[in-house]
Amino acid sequence: MFTRQRSGSVLCPSCGRLVGVNDVRCFHCGRPRPGMWGFTSVFRRLGRDFGFAPAVIAASALMYGVALLVDPQGIGGSGLMTLLAPSPKSLFLLGASGSLPVFELGRWWTVLSASFLHAGLLHIAFNMWWVKDLAPATAAAYGPARMVIIYIASGASGFALSSLIGHFLPDLPRFLGGAHFTVGASAAVFGLLGALVRYGQKRGSSALGQQALRWAAIMVLFGFVMPGIDNWAHVGGFAGGWVCAAW
C-alpha cells in the first residue's frame, strides 16, 4: 500500500500530464516535485488535497460540538441564523478572535483558532460546503502543502485585518466596521478564492479566475445585506490568499 515508486512516469497532480517520477519540476505546468518523491499513488488515495478538507470539516464539527457542550444553557435558537448557536462565552473560551480578544486581552493566537469555530448550524454548514469544494481545487492548482499554507495564513490575515479595523477605527458604520468578536472559516474560504483568482491570472485560465472572482463578489454582497457578517475578515482573507499564491 505504501510502496515507493523509484522510476518510470506518473501523472502530475496539478495538470494531469505525464512526468518522470524523479523530475524536479513539471515540464508542462511548473509544479515542483510532481512525482512527490515516489508516493504519488499513496497520496492520490487521500484525494487531491491529501484529506485536508475532510480534516477541516471534522475539526470544525468537533469544535462546534464542544462549543455547544461548554455552555448548553447559552445555546441560541430563536431564528434561522442563530439556530443551535454556541454562546459567546463558549466561543471566547475556545478561541474566538476580534479586536476585544486580540487587543484588549492579548489573545493574539485567536487569529489562528477562530477559523475552526462557528456561530451556528447554518454558519458551519455553509462554510464547510465551500471548504469541501474549494480545497481540492486549490490543491490541484498549487499542491496540497501550499494549499494548507494558503488556508491557514489567509484565515489569520482575515481575522488580523478585522481586529485591526475594529480596534483603530471603532466609529465606522456597522457594515463597514471591523469585528470586536468574530469566528468562522469564511476568511480562509475567501483565501482559497483569492488563490484561485491569482492562479487564473498567472496561468491564463481566465474562466477559473473569473468564476472564483464572481463567487467572492457574490459573497461580499451577501455580507453587506446580512447582519453579523465580518466583511473585513473576508477582504483580509482574500488578500492573504492572493498574496500567498503570488509569493
Backbone hydrogen bonds, N-H to C=O, Kabsch-Sander energy under -0.5 kcal/mol:
donor,donor_aa,acceptor,acceptor_aa,energy
5,Q,38,G,-2.6
6,R,4,R,-0.6
10,V,19,V,-2.6
12,C,17,R,-3.0
16,G,12,C,-2.1
19,V,10,V,-2.6
21,V,8,G,-2.6
23,D,20,G,-1.7
26,C,31,R,-2.8
30,G,26,C,-1.5
33,R,24,V,-3.1
35,G,23,D,-0.6
36,M,33,R,-1.7
38,G,35,G,-1.7
39,F,36,M,-1.9
40,T,35,G,-0.8
43,F,39,F,-2.4
44,R,40,T,-2.4
45,R,41,S,-1.0
45,R,42,V,-0.5
46,L,43,F,-1.1
47,G,44,R,-1.5
50,F,47,G,-1.9
51,G,46,L,-0.6
52,F,49,D,-1.5
55,A,51,G,-1.7
56,V,52,F,-2.8
57,I,53,A,-2.6
58,A,54,P,-2.6
59,A,55,A,-2.7
60,S,56,V,-2.8
61,A,57,I,-2.4
62,L,58,A,-2.4
63,M,59,A,-2.5
64,Y,60,S,-2.3
65,G,61,A,-2.3
66,V,62,L,-2.5
67,A,63,M,-2.5
68,L,64,Y,-1.7
69,L,65,G,-1.9
70,V,66,V,-2.3
71,D,67,A,-1.0
74,G,71,D,-1.5
75,I,72,P,-1.1
76,G,85,A,-2.9
83,L,80,L,-1.1
84,L,76,G,-1.0
85,A,76,G,-0.6
85,A,82,T,-1.5
91,L,87,S,-2.1
92,F,88,P,-2.6
93,L,89,K,-2.2
94,L,90,S,-1.7
95,G,91,L,-0.8
95,G,92,F,-0.9
96,A,91,L,-1.9
97,S,182,T,-2.4
99,S,179,A,-2.4
100,L,180,H,-1.4
102,V,98,G,-2.5
103,F,99,S,-2.0
104,E,99,S,-1.2
104,E,100,L,-0.9
105,L,100,L,-1.3
107,R,101,P,-3.2
108,W,106,G,-1.5
110,T,107,R,-1.6
111,V,108,W,-1.5
112,L,109,W,-1.8
113,S,109,W,-1.3
114,A,110,T,-2.3
115,S,112,L,-0.5
116,F,113,S,-1.9
117,L,114,A,-1.5
121,L,83,L,-2.5
124,I,120,G,-2.2
125,A,121,L,-2.2
126,F,122,L,-2.4
127,N,123,H,-2.0
128,M,124,I,-2.5
129,W,125,A,-1.6
130,W,126,F,-1.5
131,V,127,N,-2.3
132,K,128,M,-2.4
133,D,129,W,-1.4
134,L,130,W,-3.1
135,A,131,V,-2.2
137,A,133,D,-0.8
138,T,134,L,-2.6
139,A,135,A,-2.5
140,A,136,P,-2.2
141,A,137,A,-1.3
142,Y,138,T,-2.6
143,G,139,A,-2.4
147,M,143,G,-2.1
148,V,144,P,-2.2
149,I,145,A,-1.8
150,I,146,R,-2.7
151,Y,147,M,-2.6
152,I,148,V,-2.5
153,A,149,I,-2.8
154,S,150,I,-2.3
155,G,151,Y,-1.7
156,A,152,I,-2.1
157,S,153,A,-2.6
158,G,154,S,-2.2
159,F,155,G,-2.0
160,A,156,A,-2.3
161,L,157,S,-2.3
162,S,158,G,-2.2
163,S,159,F,-2.2
164,L,160,A,-2.3
165,I,161,L,-2.7
166,G,162,S,-2.4
167,H,163,S,-1.9
168,F,164,L,-2.9
169,L,165,I,-2.2
172,L,169,L,-1.2
176,L,173,P,-1.6
177,G,173,P,-1.3
177,G,174,R,-0.5
182,T,97,S,-2.8
184,G,114,A,-2.5
184,G,117,L,-0.7
189,V,185,A,-2.3
190,F,186,S,-2.6
191,G,187,A,-1.4
192,L,188,A,-1.8
193,L,189,V,-1.9
194,G,190,F,-2.6
195,A,191,G,-2.2
196,L,192,L,-2.1
197,V,193,L,-2.3
198,R,194,G,-2.2
199,Y,195,A,-2.2
200,G,196,L,-2.2
201,Q,197,V,-1.9
202,K,198,R,-2.7
203,R,199,Y,-2.9
204,G,200,G,-0.8
206,S,204,G,-1.6
209,G,205,S,-2.0
210,Q,206,S,-2.8
211,Q,207,A,-2.2
212,A,208,L,-2.4
213,L,209,G,-2.2
214,R,210,Q,-2.3
215,W,211,Q,-2.4
216,A,212,A,-2.3
217,A,213,L,-2.5
218,I,214,R,-2.5
219,M,215,W,-2.3
220,V,216,A,-2.2
221,L,217,A,-2.5
222,F,218,I,-2.3
223,G,219,M,-1.7
224,F,220,V,-1.3
225,V,221,L,-1.2
226,M,222,F,-2.6
229,I,226,M,-0.8
231,N,229,I,-1.4
234,H,230,D,-1.4
235,V,231,N,-2.3
236,G,232,W,-2.9
237,G,233,A,-2.3
238,F,234,H,-2.6
239,A,235,V,-2.4
240,G,236,G,-2.4
241,G,237,G,-2.5
242,W,238,F,-2.3
243,V,239,A,-2.5
244,C,240,G,-2.5
245,A,241,G,-1.9
246,A,242,W,-1.8
247,W,243,V,-1.9
